[in-house]
Amino acid sequence: MQYSETLKKLPTYLFLKIEQKKKELLKKGIDIIDFGVGDPDLPTPKNIICAMGKAVEKPQNHRYPLGTGTPAFKEAIAQWYRKRFSVSLNPEKEILVLLGSKEGLGHLPLAFLNKGDLVLIPEPAYPVYRAGTILAGGIPYFLPLKAENNFLPDLKSISRKVAKRAKLLFLNYPNNPTASVASKEFFEKAVDFSRNNDIVVLHDAAYSEIYYEEKPLSFLQIEGAKGIGIEFGSLSKTYNMTGWRIGWACGSAEVLEGLARVKGNIDSGTFLAIQEAGVEALNGPQEATKEIRRTYEERRDILFSGLKKGGWELNKPSATFYLWARVPAGYTSEKMASILLEKSGILATPGSGFGPSGEGYLRFSLTIDKERIKEAIERLKKIKL
Ligand SMILES: *Cc1c(COP(=O)(O)O)cnc(C)c1O
């Protein structure tokens, strides 16, 4: 059997070496403190589970969902956008329900790319932007995210020639893996750049509700944004619902129409019961989300000060549940990740796995209990570098 040339261009698994090492150590009975995966460890809030329990009992929810999402869930998203961002959306045309935001991010390029078209993709980044581009026959054009630019892409550095050939621009703030947050000025520049070059902006806002000091902006709050792009939202991180597979895209009706046509041909919508539970998530009490933020904040403070005292160089993130730390001089990301794993059973993700500009960094995910984080700091103190 021969796999397609396209499939061969996709990475099999970014963190293969580290995962293999983890398996070996686990087999030997080593206790591993895993800062690797970006998947919340806490359960989905009770009120959402109750709503799901009721929704799943209803036979009318057992059939194909079809369409672009239920009116009730889309209305809940529109209300939430109005309340949280003062952005008004037409639920019928400007909101599209997804099987998790990753699904939409991955499929969107199929609606816009012809073979050989360029897609502007920041790196380091969540891998689906690149994968979706390649699957649609496009060519990724990477925009390095650097500390000196606050991990924002330098749009001025893109040549006219490249800009003219590019169809899409992916953005993601608050950012995974760098934990950086975008300013209003940056989003305004992105709108101008895209309008001037006829490029569609795809803003991934999966971490918009995982914030501490300041609430992140929506890309759609920028004047003109709705005319040139869409924003991807998700219940996954906000409500600990990564396994449920529900998200949405909102913004430009024309962009969404393209994505809806792709989806109409390959999936049949999001389980109606999950959409009903989604209404409860957005409209119900938000205490659980506040508690989730408090939990990550406490973990962040413990890990941040522990790493800082240990001589690591890093910024205190104001959003996301990641810490993006520079590895000590003289080591690569992978080398450092291996040392931590072998000497102390601490697993952190090598930044180079998210793209070449991630070299020299490690990503620590705050999705583990604070007692384990304290234990990790004690173990780190004992390593001699
Ligand atoms: C977790 C995450 C998502 C959310 O994906 P879902 O498919 O909605 O679960 C999207 N983008 C980034 C950058 C993420 O880290």
The ligand as an SDF file (V2000), in Angstrom:
LIG
                    3D

 15 15  0  0  0  0  0  0  0  0999 V2000
   -6.7730   23.4930   22.7470 C   0  0  0  0  0  0  0  0  0  0  0  0
   -6.6690   24.3650   21.5620 C   0  0  0  0  0  0  0  0  0  0  0  0
   -7.7490   24.5310   20.7040 C   0  0  0  0  0  0  0  0  0  0  0  0
   -9.0880   23.9110   21.0400 C   0  0  0  0  0  0  0  0  0  0  0  0
   -9.3830   22.8930   20.2520 O   0  0  0  0  0  0  0  0  0  0  0  0
  -10.8160   22.2020   20.3080 P   0  0  0  0  0  0  0  0  0  0  0  0
  -10.8110   21.4830   19.0140 O   0  0  0  0  0  0  0  0  0  0  0  0
  -11.8560   23.2750   20.3690 O   0  0  0  0  0  0  0  0  0  0  0  0
  -10.8190   21.3000   21.4890 O   0  0  0  0  0  0  0  0  0  0  0  0
   -7.6140   25.3650   19.6140 C   0  0  0  0  0  0  0  0  0  0  0  0
   -6.4640   26.0460   19.4010 N   0  0  0  0  0  0  0  0  0  0  0  0
   -5.4140   25.9470   20.2270 C   0  0  0  0  0  0  0  0  0  0  0  0
   -4.2130   26.7610   19.9680 C   0  0  0  0  0  0  0  0  0  0  0  0
   -5.4760   25.0820   21.3100 C   0  0  0  0  0  0  0  0  0  0  0  0
   -4.4140   24.9570   22.1080 O   0  0  0  0  0  0  0  0  0  0  0  0
  1  2  1  0
  2  3  1  0
  2 14  2  0
  3  4  1  0
  3 10  2  0
  4  5  1  0
  5  6  1  0
  6  7  2  0
  6  8  1  0
  6  9  1  0
 10 11  1  0
 11 12  2  0
 12 13  1  0
 12 14  1  0
 14 15  1  0
M  END
$$$$
